[in-house]
Amino acid sequence: MANGHGNKLNSRKFLLTAGSLLATFAALFAGKISGAECVALVPLIIGIFTGGNVAAKHKAFTEGA
């Protein structure tokens, strides 16, 4: 698509989520956080990403785009 929404892997939300997950796993493997903290962070990060997508779809729907 010409408006830049065609490639979802290039969205800022996805890149921020992927970076956050990478940082979480890097901290886990470096011993900076425990496994329990990692287990708590991953669904939180994914949930924020999903919520952002839902909000964006809702906004686009209500604006008629």
WOWO-V421179 format. One record per residue. N is the residue number from 0. RES is the residue in three letters. SS is DSSP state (2 for helix, 1 for strand, 0 for the rest). PHI is phi in radians with two decimals (* if undefined). D_CENTER is the distance of its C-alpha to the mean C-alpha in whole Angstrom. Layout:
BEGIN
N/RES/SS/PHI/D_CENTER ; N/RES/SS/PHI/D_CENTER
END
This chain:
BEGIN
0/MET/0/*/22 ; 1/ALA/0/-1.33/23 ; 2/ASN/0/-1.47/21 ; 3/GLY/0/1.52/18 ; 4/HIS/0/-1.69/16 ; 5/GLY/0/-1.29/17 ; 6/ASN/0/-1.78/15 ; 7/LYS/2/-1.22/11 ; 8/LEU/2/-1.32/11 ; 9/ASN/2/-1.75/12 ; 10/SER/0/-1.28/10 ; 11/ARG/2/-1.10/9 ; 12/LYS/2/-1.06/5 ; 13/PHE/2/-1.14/5 ; 14/LEU/2/-1.11/7 ; 15/LEU/2/-1.16/6 ; 16/THR/2/-1.14/3 ; 17/ALA/2/-1.07/6 ; 18/GLY/2/-1.12/8 ; 19/SER/2/-1.15/8 ; 20/LEU/2/-1.16/8 ; 21/LEU/2/-1.07/11 ; 22/ALA/2/-1.13/12 ; 23/THR/2/-1.10/12 ; 24/PHE/2/-1.22/14 ; 25/ALA/2/-1.13/17 ; 26/ALA/2/-1.14/17 ; 27/LEU/2/-1.12/18 ; 28/PHE/2/-1.23/21 ; 29/ALA/0/-1.45/22 ; 30/GLY/0/1.43/23 ; 31/LYS/0/-1.42/22 ; 32/ILE/0/-2.27/20 ; 33/SER/0/-1.55/21 ; 34/GLY/2/-1.08/20 ; 35/ALA/2/-1.12/20 ; 36/GLU/2/-1.17/18 ; 37/CYS/2/-1.12/15 ; 38/VAL/2/-1.09/16 ; 39/ALA/2/-1.36/15 ; 40/LEU/2/-1.32/12 ; 41/VAL/2/-1.05/10 ; 42/PRO/2/-1.11/10 ; 43/LEU/2/-1.10/9 ; 44/ILE/2/-1.10/6 ; 45/ILE/2/-1.11/5 ; 46/GLY/2/-1.12/8 ; 47/ILE/2/-1.13/6 ; 48/PHE/2/-1.06/4 ; 49/THR/2/-1.12/7 ; 50/GLY/2/-1.07/9 ; 51/GLY/2/-1.12/8 ; 52/ASN/2/-1.17/9 ; 53/VAL/2/-1.11/12 ; 54/ALA/2/-1.10/13 ; 55/ALA/2/-1.16/13 ; 56/LYS/2/-1.14/15 ; 57/HIS/2/-1.10/17 ; 58/LYS/2/-1.09/18 ; 59/ALA/2/-1.12/19 ; 60/PHE/2/-1.17/21 ; 61/THR/2/-1.28/23 ; 62/GLU/2/-1.52/24 ; 63/GLY/0/1.43/25 ; 64/ALA/0/-1.47/23
END
